[in-house]
């Protein structure tokens, strides 16, 4: 009993600290997710908190719940009209852009640091997706007058780019676990194409069906408005889990379902939005505190230099290149493309994906998690703190 009370006391205390620090950070333009990660590290075994925590399985479970909540909130804030307006460039960034980003980062890791190709490309796939929560929080804090279609592309891309990263990560984990000499190019290509179809197609179908059912269930329960947030959360947790178990994208399914709920919820929407703004805060605080606790800073030191190099390759080469190649055909100006290329923050999803190779016991997977952590931290610091200056340099005004 005492141990349970101590855990609750520590959790509540860290939550209060995170809220206070997050509010202060927002005032000075610091990405709040960076603050939550920092608090987790300070509470960990190398910090003054001294908490020893290395449970990757528990973090994966908690991370799944947190990401479902964050995706619901993102979907509830995305009008269907916004998706219709920018679906083509957003899908290009979320698919081709992710593959290009993963390829550039993975190639540098393999050639410059002699990391085996499956592990190098796997790291590239893990850090390729942008994070909806990180992008949204930084853009809100920056208060820059960026064109609506640029904000829409960033918003939609960060909501739908997870399936390709999951597909690449899972495929490369499978290749890394194969005995030497058993991987054949044609078979892997066919398997990869099938896996991608299952991820993207299956996730979209589940999301559309789930959203349709949710809208009708919410209408049937119109008089029990207090049950709406609970119904939405329970349904989306089941939808996410079903998608993952069926090898479809639970991430995409939840996001699509939440977008359809926004479009069809009617009078219930304002209450759902307010509720899930609070839920998303709880999810982000819990997820990033856990991820901060999971990292042992002294173990990062040997990987610091190569990880920082890969982070700068990601920020300054891979992401801008993907933005140029994916947005130029759709008539985006160089200023719009440059902003999208810069505001590609990484957050919880890459660290969540980095847990998968650890759970599958891939060789050197914990080193990969540490490298991904440094890359995400660098992205939050470098990109998160420079959104407003870059916007001004690109001649976008303030709100």
N, C-alpha and C positions, 0 to 999 in steps of 0.2 A: 504493500500500500504506500509506504513512504517513497519508494522508487517511482511509482506512478505519479505521486504528487510532485516530486522533484522535476520530473519530465514536463508536467503541465506548467509548473512555475517557470522553468527555463524557457519553454516554448512561448508562454505568454509574455515573459519579459523581453525575449528577443523580438517578438512581434511588435510590442510597444516601441522598442528602440528603432525598429525598422520603419515604423510609421513616422516617428519624429524625425529620423534622419532623412527619410524620403521627402517629407514636406520641406525640410531645410534645403535638401539637394535641388528640388524643383525650383526654389527661389533663386539659386545661384547658377542654374543651368546645367547641373550635373545629372547624367542619366541615373534614374532611381534604381534601375536594375544593377548598376555598378555598385551602388551603396549597399543593396541587399547582399550581393556576393561578398563584398568587403566585410560586412558584419558577420556573415557565416564563417569566413576565414579567421576573423578575430576570435570568434567563439570556439574555433577548432583547436586541435592538439598543439599547433605551433603558436597559437595566440594566447592572450591572457585568460580566455575561457577554459582552455585545456580539455575540451570535450573530444574524446576519441570516437570517431564515427567513420566506418568504412563499409557500410552495408549498401552495395550497389543495387541489390535486388529490391530493397525497401525504397530506395531513391527512385528506381525505375517505376515502381507501383505508384508512389506519390506523384512522380512527374507525369504519369499518364493521366491521373485525375486532374492535376493542375492544368495541363495543356488542354484537356477537354473543356474546362471552364474558360480558359483564355480564348479558345477558338469559338466558343458560344458567344462570348462577349464581342469578339471581332465580327462574327457573322451578324449579330443583332445590330451592329453599327454600320453595316454595309448595305445600302439600298440596292435592290436588284437593278435599278436603272444605271447605277454606277458600274456594275459588272458588265451590263450590255454595252456601255459606252467604251470600255477599255479592254474587253475580253481578249482581243487578239494580241496586243502587245503584252498584256499581263501573262497570258498563257505562254507566249514566246519566252519571256523572262523566267517563268516558273518551270519550263522544261528545257529548252535549248540553253538558256542562260545558266541554269544549274549544272548541266552537263559540261558546258565550257568552263565554268568556274572550277568545278571539281577536277577537270582535266588539267588545267593550268597549274593549280596548286599541287596536285598529285605528281605531275611531271617534274616540277622543281624539287619536290621531296625525294623522288626516286633518283633523279640524275645528280642533284647536288649533294644530297645527304645519304645516298646509296641505301635508301629504305626499299625493301622488296615491293614490287609494283602493286600487288593486291593491297598491301597495307598503306602504301603511299596514296593510291587512288581512293582507298577507303577513307583516309583522313580528309582528302579533298571533298569527297561526297558528304562527309559529316559536317564540315564547316561551310558548305555551299549555300544552304538555305538562309534567307533573311528571317528575322523574327518579328512577328506582328506586334507583340507587346513592346519590344524595344523601339521599333520604328514609330509606332503611334505615340509613345511617351516622349520621345525626343522631338518629334515634330510639334507636339502640343507645347512643349517647353520653349522651343525655338521661336514660335510665333512669327513665322515668315510667310509672306504673301506669295506662295508658290502657285502656279496655275492648277486649276482644279483637276485637269486630266493627269498631271504628274502625281498629285496626291492620290488620285484614284488608282493609278498603276501601282504605286508603292503599296497601297492598302490591299488591293486584290492579290498582287503577286505574293506578298508575305502570308496571305491566308491560304494560298493553294500550291505553294512550291515545295511543301514537305513530301508529297508522295514520290517525286522523282529522287529526292535524297534518300528516302527510306528504301526505295527500290535499289539504288546504287549501293547503299550500305549493306543491305541484306545479300545482294548478289556477290559483292566483293568479300564479305565474311564467308560465304559458302566456298568461294574460290580459295581463300586463305586456308580453309580447313581441309581442302582436298589433298590427298597424298600427292607427292611430287610426280609429275608426268601423267596424271590422270585427266587434266583439264584439256579439252579439245575446243578449238576456236569455234567451229560451226555449231557444235552442241551448246556451247555457252551462249552464243549469239541467239540461238533459238530459245533457250531457257530464259535469257534476259528479256527478250521481246515479249514472251508470255507473261513473265513476272510484271513487266511494266504495264501490260494490258490489264492484268488483274488489279494492280494497284490503282491506276487512274480510272479505268472503266468501271471496275467494281466499286470503288469509292464514290464515284459520281452517281451510279445507279442507286446504291444504298442511301446516299444523301438525299436524292430526289424522292425516293420512296419514303424515307424517314421523315423528311420535311412535310410531305403531303399528309402523312398520318398524324404528325404533331399538330399541324394547323387544325385539323378536324377534331382532334382530342381537346385542344385548347378551347375551341368554340363550344364543344359539348359541355365543358366545365366553366362556361362563362360566369356563372354565379359563384363559383369557388375560386376566386382570383388568387387567394392565398396559396392554392395548390399549384399554380402555373409554374413558378420557378422550380419547385420540387419535381414536377412532372418533366419539365424540360431537361433538368440535370440527370434524372434517373434514365430517361429515354436516351439521351446522348451518351451517357456512360455505356449503356447496353449497345448502342449503335457503334461506338468506337471499338468496343471489345469484339463485337461480331465481325466488324470489318477486319480487324487485325487477325482474328482466328481464321477468317476465310481468305487471308492473304490479299485483301483489298485494303485501300487506305482508309483507316479509321479517321485520320486527320481530315481528309477531304470530305468524308461522309458527314462529319460533325459540322464543318464549316458550311457546306451546302445546305444542310438541314436548317441551321441557324439563320442563314440568309432567307430561306423560304418562310421561316417563322416570322421574321421581320416583315416580310411582304404581306403575310396573311393574318397576322395576329390582331390587327385592328386596334381597338381601344385597350387591349392588354399590353401593347408594346411599351408605352412609357414606364409602366411599373416593372416590366421585365428588364428593360435597359438599366433602370436605377439599381435593381437588385443585383444584376450581373456586373455592374461596375464595382460594387462592393465585393462580390465573390472573386472577381478578377484580381483585385488588390490582395485578397487573402491568398489566392493561388500563386501570384507572383512572389509575394513575400516568402511563403512556405517553400516554393520550389528553389528559389535562389539562395535562401538560407541553407537548405539541405545541400545544394551543390557546392556552396562555399565550405560547409563542414566536411564534405567528402574529399576535398583537396587538401593535401599536406604541402604547404608552401616550400619546405626545404627540399622536397622531392622534385619540385619544378625547376630548381636552379640548374641542373645539368642540361635541361631541355630549353632553357630560356632563350639562348641565342638563336638556335635553329627555328624555334617556334615564332620568335619575333620576326625573323626573316620571312617565314611563310605567311605570317599575318600581314606584312607589308606587301607581299606579292598578291595576296587576296584583295587587300584594300586598294592598292595603287595600280594593279595590272589586271587581275582576273575579273573583278566585278566591273570596272569601267569598260573593259573589252566586251564583256557580255552585254552591257547596256548599249554600247554603240552598235553591235551586230544585231541586237534584237529590236531596238527602237527606231533606228534610222529608216528602215523600210516603211515605217508607219508615219513618217513625216514629222517626227519630233525634232525640235531645234537642238543645236549643240548645247545650249544652256540647259534645256530640259533634260537632255540625255546625260549631261555632266552631273546634274543634281541627283538624278536617279542612280547614276553610277557611284556617287559618293555615299548616299543615304541607304546603304545596304547593310544595316547593323545586324550583327549576330547576337543571339541571346540564348534562351533556354533550350530550343530545339536541337542545336548542334551538340550541346552537352548531354541532352537526353539520348540522342542517337549514339554518342560516344560510349554510352553504357552498354549498348548491344554487343559489341565485340568482347567486352569484359565478361558479360554473362555467358557468352558462347565460348569462353576460354580460348580466344585467339591469342597466339603468342605476341607478347609485347603490347597487349591491348591497353593496359593501365598507363603505359607511356603515351599511347595515342590519346587517352582521355586527358592526361596532363597537358599534352601539346594543344589539344582542342580548347582546353580551359584558357591557356595563355592567349590563343588566337582570339577567342571570344572577348576576353578581358581587354585586349589591345583594340579590338573593334569598338567596344563600348567607350573606351577612353579617347581614342583618336577621332573616330567618326562622331561619337556622341557629343563631344565638346566642340566640334567644329562645324556643326550644321549651320548655325546662324552666320558665322563668318563666310563660309562657302556660299551661302545663299546671297549674301551681300556682294561678294566678289562676282557672282553670276548675275548681278543687278536685279535680284528679286527683292522687293521692298518688305517692310515690316507690317504686321497686321495692326 
